[in-house]
Amino acid sequence: MGTEQVTLVDVYTPKAKTPLSATALAFNPMVDGELWVMLRQFPSGKPCTMDDDTGCDALVGVAAVVSDATGASPHGVIKQDGNAWHFMRRPTAIAWGDGLLFSSCGEGFTDNYEDVAIPYAGPALWSSDPKIFGVKPLPSQNGTHIDMLHETPYCMGLAHESANIFWAFNGDAGALDRIDFHAPHAVGGEDHSDGEVHRYVTGTLKRVPEVPSHVAYDAKRGLVYVADTGHGRVLRVDPSTATAGGDIQVWETLQATGAMDGATVKELVPPGTLQLPSGLAFADDVLYVTDNATSLIHTFDASGKAQRTFDTALPVGSLAGISVGPDGLMYIANLQTGGAQRVEVSAP
């Protein structure tokens, strides 16, 4: 089957004075047709240090909450956490968890001033409750996050497993980190000590700066799919074959941490088909992959067999995250425009 042409329908375009880039998107399963889009500024090239903070404002990420995204009259509003400079810095990914909860992570070596040597960054856990997220924090609250772990620098992708467990692409270690937040703390709290971080396939993955590398989880098979952008391939990782290895370096007190050695890795889509795989979504035994270098969307079955290829005709460098909506249609995040678009395929 050849490449299929598609029609793109604008669902959301940011109206902001500063240009924004859309990296990822996910539907809120608790609100019919509500789509969340992760937005960040383009790199400013300015420093963000204690002595020179001219570039700090450019690190703040936001979320666009789009109502009626699957309908005829979508409408989006931007929401920003009270301490997004730390908790939603340059976001690359969003993954919905259970109920109202979701996680995000971003492309930063540290979530503090950038002249520090400690790689202190990683996923945060949030409530999508409109009475919590994006509301001005109380004086006693540090933003409106409800948990965070800081062992995943340059986090390029994220997927939900179960409960408050997520898989994250660690761009610094070239690894997959299994993050277990356990019980959330109070809104804007500080106690992360019940968290766990375990690291798999260290050194296997390669990050490409400014191109998200998304992750998807196959709950039926217990498998993790990851866009290994720097190596031009998609991997399937079976974590069940891994056993406890050595220690990993951590920067906070956690319940348990460590390396997990021996996970089974398969090149589900070897190099050659994709150039810069970025967005991933897994739904109804179909794996959806966006290619940032070609603006094509590819679909594969769970064994890696190619199915269909769609040409979005977008400029090179546009495609990032992809999600399958409750209507069964594809939705894509546009790195260049900050927009979210619905992909409509003509009947054969």
N, C-alpha and C positions, 0 to 999 in steps of 0.2 A: 504494500500500500504506500502511495506517495505522500508527500507533505500536503496537509490540508490547510486551506485558508480559513481565517476566522474573523469574526466581527468583535471589536472591543467596545464595550459600553462603559462610559465613565460613571463610577459609583461615588467617588470622592476625589476632590482636588483641594489641597490646602490653600486657604486664603490668608497668607502671612506675609509680613514685610520682608522677612528673611527666607530665602529659598530653602525648602525642606526636601529630604529624601525619604521615601517609604521603603523600609527594609523587610517587613514581615506583616502578616495579618492573620486573624483568627476569629471565628464566629463564637459569640457568647451563647452556649447551649441553654442558658437560663432565660434568654430574652429572644423572642422570635425575630429573626432577620437582623439582629444587631451584630455589626462587624467592627472589630477593633484593629486599628492600623498603627504600627510603630513608626514614628517619625523622628528624624534627627537632622541637624544642620550638616552641611558639607564641611570638611576640614577647613579651619580658618588659617592655619599656618602660624598662629600666634601662640605664645607660651601660656601655660596655666601653672604658675609657680607662686610660692608665697611672696616672692619679691616682685613678680610681674604677672598679674592675673588678667591681662588683657584678653586672653583667649578662653577664659573659664566659662563665660556665658555660652559659648558655642558648643559646649559639651552637654548641655541640658537637652534631654530627650523628652518627648511628649507622646501621648496617645490620642488618636482621633477616634471618637466613638460615633459610628455611622448607624443611624436608625433606618429601617426599611431598606437595607442594602440589597435585598433580593427583589424589591418591588419597583414601582415606577417613580417614586418620589424619595430617593435617599437623601438624608440630611446628616451632616457630620458636625460635631463640635470637638474642639481640642481641649483635653484635660491635662493638667500638669501637676505632678506631685510637688509638695512644698519643699522637698529636698531632692529634686530630680537630678541636680548636679552630681549627687553621689549614687542614689538608688536607681536612676534610670539614665545613666550616662551613655550617650551614643548607642542607643539600642539597636540590636541586630535581629532580635528574636522575641516571639511571644508564643507561649504554649498554654492552652487552657487546661486546668486541673479539674478537680471535683467541684461541682456546684458553682459558687460565685468566685472561686479562687483561680488565679492564673499566675504565671511566672514570666519574667522578662530577664534578659541579660544583654550586655553591651560590649562593644569593641574598645576596651581600655585595659592597659597594663595595671593601672591603679585607678581607684575611684576617689582618690584624694588629690593633692597637688602632684603634678606630673614629674617633679624633680626628685621624688623619693625613689629609693632603690627597691622597695618592697612591692611585689606584685599582688596588690590587695584589691581584687575585683572578682565579681561573680554574680550568679543569679539572685534575684529578689523575688519574694512572694507577695502577692497583692490580693486584696478583695475588690471585686468589680462593683460592689455596692455603691450606688451614687451618693450615698450619705458618708462614704469613707474616701474612695479614691478621688483625688483631685480637689478635695475640700481643704480649706486652710487648716493646717495643724494647730492643735492647742499648744500653748507655751511649753508644756511638758512632753510633747511628742516630737520625735525626730522624723519628720515627714509622715506619710501615711502607709508605709510598707508594713507588712505583718511578719516578715522574716527575711533574712539574707545570709548567704554564705560567701566568703571572699577568697576561695581557692581556685577560681577558674578565670585567669586573665585572658584577655582577647577572646571572650566568649562569642562564637560566630553562629551558633544554632542551638535549638532547645526543643525537646519533645517530652510529653508527659507519659509516664508509665502507669502509675496508680497512686491513690492516696495523695501525699505531698512529695512524691518521688519524680524526679525529672532527669533526663539525659542531656548533657551539655557538651558542645564542641569546644574543647580547651585549645585555643589557637596558640598558646604559649608552649604547652607541652606536646602539641600534636596528638591529643588524646581525647577519649570520651570520659567525662566525669559523671558518675551516678550520684546525684544530689538528693538527699533525703532531709527535708526540712523538719520532719516530724510535726509536733504540735506548733501552730503559729503562736507568736507572742502577741501581746497587746498592740493595738495600732500605734505605730511610731515608737515601739519599744526597742530594747537593746540586747535582750538575752537570746543568743543563738546557740547556746551550749548543748542543746539536744540534737544538733544537726550532725549529719554524716556525709563524708565525701570519699568515694572510692574511685580509683582511676584505672581505666582499661586502655589497651592498645597504644600505650605511650610511644610517641615517635612515628606512628603510622600515618597520621593525617597531616595535611599541610594547608595552612591558612593563606589566603590571598587578601592583602589589605583592601578594605572598602568593599569587598564582595562577600555578603553573608554566605555561610555554609550550613544549610539547614539540616535538621535531624527529624526523623519520623520513627514512630514506634509501632510495631506490629504486635498487638496484645494477644492475638490468637496463637502466635508462634513464639512469643517472647523474644523477638528479634529487634535489633536497632539498625535502621538504615541511615547512612550519613553521606552527605555530599562532600567528597574529598576534593574540594575545588582545586587546590594546588597541584594535584596529580591527575585531574581531568577524569575522575571516575566516581562511581557510587559503590560504597561498600555495604555489605550486610554483616553485622556482628552478632554472634550468639554468645551472650555473656554467661550462659549457664555452664559452660565448660571451664570457666576461669576459677582459679584458686587464689587464696590470699598470698600476697608477695611481701615485699618490703614496705617501709614507711614512705610516705610522701610529705613534703614540707607544707606545713600549715601555719597560719598566722593568727589563729584564734583558738580558744578552747572548744573542742567539739567532742561529741560522744564517741565517735569512731571514725577513723580514716585509714587509708592504706592503698597500696597498689594491688590490682587484681591481674594475675598473669594467666595466660593460656586461653583467652577468649578466642573462639573460632572466627576467623575473618575470611570472607569470600568477596572477590571482586564481582559484584552483581552486574554492574555495567563497566566493563574494562575500558581503559583509555582508547579513544578512537571515535566513539559515537558522540561523546560530549567534549566540549572544550573547557568551559568554566561552569560546571554544574553548581547551582546555587539553591533555588527553592526546592523543597521536598514536601509532598503530602502523600499519605497512604490511606486509601478509603476503598472499601469493598474489594479488597485484594488487588487493587491497582495502585502502582506507584507513579506519582506525577513528579516530573523533574523539569525545572526551568534551566535554560542555558544562557548565562549572562553574556557570553561571547557571540551568540548567534541569534538571540531572541526567539528561539524555538522552544516549544514545550513538548517533551517526550513522555509517553506512558509505557510502562512495562508491567508484566505480571509479577507475581511474587517470586518466580524463579529467575527473573531477569530477562525474559523473552520480550523483545520489542513488540509494541502493539500499534500505537498511532503517533504521528508527529504533526504538531500544529505550528503554523507560522504566524506570529503576532505582527510581523512587519514593523516592529518597534525599532528605534535606533539601537545600535550595539551598546551594551552596558545598561540597558533598561531593566531587565528582568531580575527579580530577587525572589521574595517569598511567594508561595502559592498555597491556596486553601480551597477545599471543595465545600461549597455551601450546602445548606439544608435543601436547596433546590436541585442538587446534583451537578451544578455548574462550577466551572473553575473561576477563581478570583485571584488576581495577581497584584503584587506590590511593584510600583514603578520607582526605581532608584533615582531616575533623572528628574521626574516631575513631582514626586511626592504623592502621586495619585494611587487610587485603587480602581481596578477595572474588572468587569465581568467579561468572561470569554464565552461568546456564543458561536456554536458550531452549526453550520448549515446541514440540513438533512442530506444524506448521500443521494 
